[in-house]
Amino acid sequence: MALKYPHLFEPLAIGSVVFRNRIFASPKGYYNVAKDNLPGADEIAFFEREAIGGYASVCIGDCIVDSATGTHYPFLIRMDDSATLPGLSAAADAIKRHGAVASAELSHAGMYARFVKEPDSDVYGPEAAVVAGLNREGKGGGTLYGPVAMPDGKYGEVEEMPEELIYKIIEKYGRAAAWAKRCGFNMVTIHGGHGWLLAQFMSPFVNTRGDMWGGRFENRMRFPLAVVESVRKAVGPSFPIEIRISGSECDDNGYDISEGVKIAKALDGKVDIIHVSAGNHEFDDTFIITHPSIFLPDGVNVKYAAEIKRNVKTLVATVGALTDPDMMEEILRSGQADIVALGRQSLCDPDLPFKARSGREGDINKCMRCCQCFGEAGGHRNLRCAIRPETGREIDEKTYYPPWSKKRVLIAGGGVGGMQAALSAARRGHEVILCEKSDRLGGVLRCESLVPFKRRLEEYLNLQASRIKRAPVEVMLNTEVTRKFAKALRPDAIIASLGARPAVPPLPGIDGKNVTEATRLYVDPGSAGKRIVVLGGGLVGLELAIFMALRGHATTVLELAPELSVDVFGMHRISLSSKIAELGIPVHVSTRALEITEKGVSARGPEGDIFFDADTVVYATGQIPLREECAELHDCAPEFYQIGDCLTPRNIMAATSEAYAVAKDIGRM
Ligand SMILES: Cc1cc2nc3c(=O)[nH]c(=O)nc-3n(C[C@H](O)[C@H](O)[C@H](O)COP(=O)(O)O)c2cc1C
């Protein structure tokens, strides 16, 4: 059989280890590890699922080599804690038994280790407070160490790392690698990128130490190379060592690709794989390059790997915004890299390798880079994906049990929630009827199909619609589910996924010809005049403002709250803010619109009363859930469920998660 992607699926042998293909699941920290920092069942099941999907290697991220000085999140795996043995061994076994190579990422956060240990205590900085939900961001009472002293480090005062501690940490990298091997891992990934400790030592900007550990290039590489040597000594010659570096830190205060090439050359031949990422985790502007934002093109960081590959003999991996097997194959075929590593893509489709191998590449969920995964990981310490509700719930999938009886399920509303509910219910064997009032599945989000940075959303909606076509689901378009209709159908269960309608701000002039609502403007952007005022600086308003600015309109945003997009999770908010700044979109917070006229909007804000000239005024001022419409249906079937925006307007993840959950609940009794 001829493989469509021969380069992607060419096996690779390193030392005693065979990789079944060239697609790695890139390191991911799983931040809901138990409070005692031991890997638990959820975490193991998550990484096992990546292995089941066909990745060549699966990497547990952010395993801290010296937990007393190196911890940057409260719940990370401490490689110097022997209590991790059963959990790590179970994780390595779970990954390997499905044919993947199990890697542990060895890391130390250096001057960003804000969860450091209090001297002579078992308490890790503000960890106790974090557990109690009191203080997520503060630094603990222990000392922060970096290559040089900094009175005003990001998380407080940093002390220059004493030589004694440097030697101790070098040794601890070796011990951590040996520990990983002892627990059954068959590769280690040294984290030398993203601004963590090794990168701090490599950096000409940070590491200006005057001794043999800093200053000129050879001195700055002394610590990272000693770490590599210590790890090699610990694991032996035939055990693969991967090192992750930033090819460029992509910032005026960071090193560029020419320095990245020098670093890679210094590592050449001493490790087995140089894994080239980009950016720095701790600066907002580059965090969204390390994890490329929705506004950046696919494969945006491949150029750094390609440049390094031209200069080294060691195998090179590339990472960042890779979702499409055609593109991945071309990267390998053209010799830009030897391996592709996938981060968020493996969350939204762990089966990408198997699908690409077996001719089912058209069925791959492609990451939209909405970064809900980061919102959840950072905010709630869980891994989730907006468009794949099973992610982070692998245990649920494992404990799957069939419903007692097959039910007739009526789903009202064919948006993201309704479509997911139909698929999940059909998969459980129920008889499913999906009704959508318009002539197309996809719901209100279809309105964003013209938005270039929302291309993946449109693809996702099309994919879900095509899955429904193939599934045993009866679809009724142009069909509104009224009370009479629902009763006549005699369903056993109803899932109401009716959505919400836009809230109309009660302003004089809101009925004017020059006023429109966000979803209408998305569909017909050509109807807008040159100057646009957007009322509302939430997710919808900001994305719309960016969309219209990209089309050449002079766009201004007015927001009543003192901050923009409070409804948006952290990383996407950074992406939006930086795009707004790049496009020069004026934004006025704490500003209340008072009246709309033919000429624009009068408003009151911190600068006093202002008139904003506008040809078109668009409101994006929230959504009202269709609760009454739902209530009409609540007694039309023995089982009744509501999901998504018709409960409370939220996001795609809420709709798909609830759809998935209630579809499993049906027929339980
Ligand atoms: C939820 C999540 C957790 C991550 N944790 C780690 C980590 O622990 N260590 C690391 O080196 N990178 C981590 N990353 C970064 C990824 O490995 C990857 O470099 C990045 O997401 C860019 O690739 P992508 O565009 O395919 O997502 C994480 C990414 C995500 C989405």
The ligand as an ORCA input file, in Angstrom:
! r2SCAN-3c Opt
* xyz 0 1
  C      -2.073     23.022     27.444
  C      -0.640     23.157     27.036
  C       0.372     22.851     27.926
  C       1.712     22.984     27.542
  N       2.699     22.637     28.407
  C       3.989     22.672     28.010
  C       5.020     22.193     28.856
  O       4.782     21.732     29.961
  N       6.293     22.271     28.398
  C       6.621     22.764     27.163
  O       7.792     22.773     26.791
  N       5.638     23.214     26.344
  C       4.363     23.164     26.727
  N       3.367     23.571     25.867
  C       3.750     24.112     24.552
  C       3.630     23.062     23.440
  O       4.479     21.985     23.653
  C       3.921     23.686     22.068
  O       5.266     24.057     22.014
  C       3.076     24.916     21.764
  O       1.741     24.709     22.143
  C       3.132     25.293     20.284
  O       2.664     24.259     19.491
  P       1.145     24.263     18.890
  O       1.020     25.491     18.059
  O       1.099     22.987     18.092
  O       0.212     24.287     20.034
  C       2.038     23.447     26.235
  C       1.004     23.724     25.347
  C      -0.318     23.577     25.724
  C      -1.403     23.873     24.724
*
